[in-house]
Structures are given as structure tokens and as C-alpha cells.
Amino acid sequence: MDMLGRMRAFLQVVEAEGFSAAARRTGRSKALLSKYVRELEDELGVLLLNRTTRKFSLTEAGHIYYGRSAAIIREIDALVESVREQTGDVGGRIKLSAPRTFADAPIGRSLIDFAASHPDIILEIHLDDRFVDLVEEGFDLALRIARLDDSSLIARRLAPFRMPLCAAPSLIEVHGLPSHPQVLAGLPCIVDTNSRNRHNWPFQGADGTAFTVSVSSRIEVNSPLTVREAAVAGIGFAFLPDFIALPEIKAGRLMTLLDDYLIDGAGIYAVYPHRRYLPAKVRVLVDYLARWLKEEGCSNERM
């Protein structure tokens, strides 16, 4: 086993968070992976993993080695893929981070469709509403729904994104149409605790000046799908991702409000670290998602 092979075994164990999980993922035996990692430690002359009977943790040297070796392996893999791309032979594993909101919505079907049409590419999807550290955690790509201002990352805008304020017709019958966002401070609202804004809802005036309105919630939940169901039930006013709200808006069970006060400029982005070579498999996925979202109507005209 050469150095690169031992390095890969170490990365597989760390990223799978254990020898047993890495063995299941790679098809190698737990004993063989343990042997490779031990040989790597012997060759380096340092302990990389603190092992116990149930779990392991990275040593300080292990943390440093993981970060640098992961970058090296990614560069090697990207170089190999850039050569293979010339022959149309694109495959391998993509470690992808995506928010639960994306995966739970109809547009989450895009990832399944991609996997079905690219059998040589393995999608390792991690659903997490936090912003993962792509480099530190070894991700090839992240899908983010936001306004991006992190210049340390490369981002491609896949589709526009809006967060309309919604309410059920039954709620409007009781409280009337709010004439200004400030009116919401005295009305029942539904808060998605995934949102950074939570109880301070952002708006902008006719002159473009941003302001927030503090709202009181009748329900607080970390699921936009549950927020949508509560809104349809007439429990309160709610901000919803447009791709979550659209089916209910089209069916007449929800209506949008105060559109002139909404802050635009967000999007659905594919984000990846600065790299010398963008792996062909990642480029194929990003191109596919951009095309899928466009063809499925993810555009400014959908609302």
C-alpha cells in the first residue's frame, strides 16, 4: 500500500466517522482500514487518531494532517477527472451539503433525477440547515439559499429565490389586509426558527431603506413545510420560500401580501471552495441543476 492509498484510507475513516462505517461505505474490511491507518501513523511517526472501543477522535496532528491531505487528494482527483472528462468518462463520489428546505421541496427531485441519469456518480447528500465549512469538512459542493457575500468561496447562481409573505384567505377575512409591514407587529404570525431573522422580519421601504418588524408568534417550528400547513390553516401570517408556497398559492389556499416591501436579491446557489481544478463530476452536477431549475420554472415569473 503506497502513501496515497494509506492517506485515502485515513480520510475515509475520518469522513465516515468510524472504521465500521468506512468499511461499509468502501467495501473494505474494518481490519484492513485499521491496518492502513496504523501504517500511515508509523510512517509519519505521529498518532493521528485517539481510539477507544466505541469511538475515536482526531489528535491535534490528525486535525492538521486531515485538512492538508484532504486538499491534496481533492487536487489529485480533480486532475484525474479533468483528463477523464476529455473522453466523457465522468464518475466518482460527490459530497454535497444541502438545506432540508431544498430537499423537502419539489425541487429536491433534481438531486434524485441527477442520480438516476448519472449512474457512475455517487451522491453523498448531507442535509443540514447550517452553513458547513466546505474545506474543513471535506465537501465538494454546497447548495445555499441566501444572499452570498463570502468572497472566499466560488458561487454560481442557479436560480432566483424569493420569500413571499403569505396568509390564508380565512385569516385575511378576520384581520383584513395589512396596509404596511408595521401592522404585523399586532397580528398573529408563524415563525420558522431556521430563519436567521426569526421574530425580526426584514422589509424595505419605497426608497430602498431596510427595516425590521418585531412579530409575535403563535407557532414556532424549524420546518417550512409545517409553517406552510399552519399558514394554510389560518393560524397566522408567515414568510415562506417561494418553491414551498407556490402549490398552495396556485390552489388559492394562500395569498401573498405586501409584495412591494419585500427584499429581493437572494438566490439558489451552488457553492464550492477555491480550487485550481474544478472536478468534472462537480461541474456536471452544477450544470445539471441549473438546467433542471430553469426547465422546471425556477424563475422570477413563477410567482
N, C-alpha and C positions, 0 to 999 in steps of 0.2 A: 504494500500500500504506500503510495507516494504522499508527499506533504499535502498536495491539493486534495487528495482523497480523504486524508485524515481531517483536514480543515472542513471539508464538506460535511463529514460525519458530525463534527463538533457543532457546526451551525444547525444541522438537522435536529440534534438533541436539544439545543437551546431554544430553537423556534417552535419545537413541538412541546416544550416544557416538560421533557422527561424522556428517558430511554425507551420505556414501553410504548409511549405514543409515537416516538420517532420510528420505532421498529414497525409499528402498524402502518405508518404513513409511507415508509420507504420499502417495505417488504424485506428488510434485513432483520437478522435476529438481534435481540437486545444484547446478547453476549458479544456479538461481533462489533456493534456500535461502541460498547463499553471498551472493547479491546482497542479500537481505533483512537478513541479519545485518550485512553491511557498512554498509548504510543505517542500521541501528539504532545501530551504533557511531559513525557520522558524526553522527547526530542527538544522541547523548549526549555526544560529544566524548571518548570513552574507548575503550580497547581491551578487549573482553570475552573474546576467545579468542586464545590463542597458537597459531598454525597452523604445522604443518610438512607435509612431503609425505605423511607416513603417519598422523599423529595430531594431536590438538590438546589443549590444556589450558586450563582457566579461569584468567584473571588474577584478582588479588585483587578488582578491581572486578567481574569476571564472577561470582565467587562471591556477592558481595553482591547483585548485580542478579538473579541466578538465584533466590535464596531469596525476595526480595521480589516479583519478577514472577510466580513460580510461585504464591505465595499470592494475588496479585491475580487471576490468570487462573482459579484454582480458585473464588474467590468469584464471579466473573462467570459462570462455567459453572454453578455451583450455583444462582445466582439465575435463570438462564435455564431450568434444569431444573425448578426449583420452579414456574415458570409453566407449562411444558410438562406437568408432572405433572397439572395440573388437567384436561388434555384426554386424558390417558392416553398421551401421546406421550413415551415414555422411551427414550433411546438414548445412544450415545456410547461412550467408552473408559474402562475401569476398570483402573487399575494396581494389581495385587494382589500382596502378598507372602504366601507360604505355606511351611511347612516341608516338606521332602521326605517326612517321615514321613506327613504328611497326604495328599500327592498319591499316594504309592505304595500306600497302603492302599485297601481297597474304598470308604471314604468319600470318597476323591478323585474318585469318579464324580460326586459332587454338583456339581462345577465344570463337568464336561462336560454334565451334564443341564441345568444353568442356561444354558450357552451355546446348547444345542440349542433351548431353549424361549424364548430371548430373542435373536433374530437381529439386532436393532438395537443390541445392546450388544456391544462388543468387549472380551474379557477379555485383558489383558496380564499373564500369570502369571509371577512370578519365584519360583523355588523356591530357598530359602535357609534354612539352619538357624540363622543368626544373627538377632538382633533388629534389623531395619533401623530407621533413623531415618525415620519416616514423613514428617515435614515437610521435612527436609534433602534426602531422596532423592525427594521428589515422589510418594509412594504415596498412593492414595486409601483403601486398606484393607489390613489385615494379619490373617491368621489365626494365632492363637498358642495353643499347648497348654501351659498353665502355671498357676501361681498369680500373679495380677497384683496389683502394688502400686504401679504408676506412675500417680500422680494426674494427670499432665499429659496423659493420653490418655482418650478415651471408649471404654469397652469394653462389649460385650454378650455375655453368656454364651449360647452356642449349645447346648451340651450338657455334661453332666458327663464327667469323664475320670478313669480310674484306671490305675495302673501295677502290675499284679499281679506277684508273684514266681512264676516258672514253672520247671518241670523236667519232663523226660520220665520216664515210669514206669520205664524201664530204669535211669535214674540213681538213682532212689529205691530200686530193688532193691539197688543196690551200696552206697549210703551211708545209706539209711534216711531217714525224715522228720526234718528238723531240728526240734528242740523249741523253739529260741529263735534269733533272728537272729544272736547272737554265734557260734553254731555254724558259720555260713557262713564265718567267717574261716579255717577249716581245710579248706574244701571247694572243689572246682573251680568257677569262676564264669566267666561270659561278660560282657564289659564293652562297652557301647555308648559309644564315645568322643564321640558327640554330646551325651551327658548331662553336665550341669554337675557331677554327683556322681562320675562315673567310678568310681574304686575305693573311694569312701566312700559306702556305701549308707545312705540315711536310713530310719529306723523311728521308731515311738513306742511307749512303754510303756502299760500299762493306765491310768495316771494322766494320760496325755496328754503326758508329757515326751518330747521328741525326743532321739534319739541316733543315732549312725552306727556302722557296722561296716566296718572295712577289709578288703577282699577281695582275693584273688589271682586273676588271670585266666589262662585257658588260651587264650582268643582275645579280641582287642581289635579292634573294627571300627566304622566310622561308618555303620552301616546296621542299623536294627531288623529288616529282613527277613532279613539274614544272621544276626543274633543269634537270630532265631526258628528258622532252619534248623539252626543249631548246637545250640540247645536241644533241638529235636526229635530230633537225632542222639544225644542223651545226653551231650554234651561237658561241660555244666556248668549251674549254676543261672543264671537270667537275669531281670532286670526287663524287661518288655515292655509297650508301650502296649496297652490292652485291645482296641482295634479291630484290632491286628495279631495278638494272641494268640488271639482268640476262635475263629476257624475251627479251629485246632489243639486248643483245649480241648474244643470240641464233638465233635471227631473222636476224642478220647481220646488224642491224641499228646502232649499237655501237660496238666499238672495244676497248680493254684495252691496256694501254700503260705503259711503264716504270715500269713493274711489279717487277723488281729486286730492285727497290728503295723504294718500299712500306714498311711501318712499320706494322708488324703483331703483334699478341698477344691479340687483342681485342676479345670480345665475347658477346653473348646474355646471360644475367644473370637474375636469379630470386634472388631478394634481400629482406631480411626481418630482423627485429630487433632481437637482442639477447633476447631470451625468454626461460624460464625454460621448457615450453611445446610448441612445435610447433603444432598449431591446425591441426587436421586431415584433415579438409577441404583444408587447405593451402598445406599440403603435397600431397594430391590427385591432386590438380591443378598443382603443380610443376612437379610431376611425369608425368602427362598427357602431359604437354608442352614439356618436354624433349623427351618423346616418339614421340610425333607428329612431332617435328622439325627433329628428326632423320629419321623418316619414310618418311617425305616429302623432304628429300635430303638436309637439312641444314648441310652440312659437307664441309670439305676442298676440296672435289673433285667436288664441284658443279660449280667452276669457271674454 
